[in-house]
């Protein structure tokens, strides 16, 4: 069954962008975790995409489950180092991320572990000016789509893991990668 494809919203600078990390910003390692900076590789076109998206959104957040820390496969310090290096490269390419939210818990009931909405609620608390109903969530997993649905975001699915099949009712649009989404959104601006 094909996924729905609604027209992208007319984004103004009062809109907020939420991005999943693994499989969206960087190449995913199926069945494992990115445990060091040397294992982190941007997906093709991502740096250009984030630079373009930075012109459209006042707030851009990364929301990522990082259970590898909770399982003891890496330290939170290593995760912070990966994120610092990622941000440095994004800024050098003309883009920006306003804040990275991550959940290290392995408990699926934890409020901050996607698909639960805790990371979006944290963003709203940290940035009270954002309107969660004027937001877009971009992800590559069913949990990302459910996460976006729980706070009223327009959901964009990137099929970087063909074995993952989101519930069609949770997907508003699909693009092959972050650059294709950024180009489609920029062409509407």
CORCORCOR-V462280 format. One record per pair of residues at least 4 apart in sequence whose ideal C-beta (glycine too) atoms are under 6 Angstrom apart, sorted by the first residue. I is the first residue (numbers start at 1). GAP is how many residues later the second one is. D is the distance in Angstrom with one decimal. If there is no record, write none. Layout:
i-><I	I>
gap-><GAP	GAP>
d-><D	D>
//
This chain:
i-><1	3	3	3	5	6	6	8	8	9	11	11	13	14	15	15	16	16	16	17	17	17	18	18	18	19	19	19	20	20	20	21	21	21	22	23	23	23	24	24	24	24	25	26	26	26	27	27	33	33	34	34	35	35	35	37	37	40	42	42	45	45	46	47	49	49	49	50	50	51	51	51	52	52	53	53	54	54	56	59	59	59	60	60	61	61	62	62	63	63	64	65	65	65	66	66	66	67	67	68	68	69	69	69	69	70	70	70	74	83	87	90	90	101	101	103	103	105	105	111	111	112	112	114	114	115	115	115	117	117	117	120	120	123	124	132	132	133	135	136	136	137	137	137	138	139	140	140	140	141	142	145	145	145	145	146	148	148	149	154	155	155	156	156	157	157	157	158	166	166	175	175	176	182>
gap-><167	165	168	171	168	166	167	177	180	145	4	45	45	120	42	119	43	114	119	40	43	119	43	45	119	5	43	119	4	119	124	4	41	43	6	5	117	137	114	116	134	154	21	14	15	16	14	16	35	40	5	6	4	38	39	45	48	42	4	5	4	134	132	46	129	130	133	40	45	42	43	44	130	134	4	129	41	42	133	39	68	71	37	38	38	62	35	38	38	56	38	38	48	49	13	36	38	4	39	5	6	5	7	10	35	34	35	36	4	17	10	5	7	18	21	9	10	5	8	5	7	6	7	29	33	28	31	32	4	33	34	12	31	4	8	19	20	19	18	17	18	11	16	18	18	5	18	20	21	23	24	10	21	25	26	24	5	7	21	18	16	17	17	25	9	14	17	19	4	5	5	6	4	4>
d-><6.0	5.3	4.7	5.0	5.2	4.7	5.7	5.6	5.9	5.5	4.5	5.5	4.8	5.9	5.8	4.8	4.5	4.6	4.2	4.4	4.6	5.4	5.3	5.2	4.5	5.5	5.3	5.2	4.5	3.8	4.9	5.1	5.4	3.9	4.8	3.7	3.7	4.4	5.9	5.6	5.8	5.8	5.5	5.3	5.9	5.6	4.8	5.6	3.3	5.7	4.9	5.2	6.0	5.9	4.4	5.3	4.9	5.5	4.6	5.9	5.6	3.2	5.3	3.8	4.2	4.3	3.9	5.4	3.5	5.4	3.9	4.1	4.5	5.2	6.0	5.2	4.6	4.9	5.9	5.1	5.7	5.6	5.4	5.5	5.4	5.2	5.6	4.4	5.0	4.3	4.9	5.3	5.7	5.3	5.7	4.7	5.2	5.8	4.8	4.3	5.1	5.8	5.3	5.6	3.8	4.4	5.4	4.3	4.6	5.2	5.9	4.4	6.0	4.0	5.6	4.0	4.6	3.9	5.2	5.2	3.7	3.5	5.5	4.6	4.3	4.3	3.5	4.5	5.6	4.2	5.0	6.0	4.6	5.8	5.9	4.5	5.8	4.5	4.4	6.0	4.8	3.1	4.1	5.2	4.5	2.3	4.6	4.5	5.8	5.5	4.2	4.8	4.6	3.7	5.5	5.6	3.8	4.0	5.1	5.0	5.6	4.9	5.1	5.6	5.6	4.6	4.7	5.8	5.5	5.4	4.1	4.1	4.9	6.0>
//
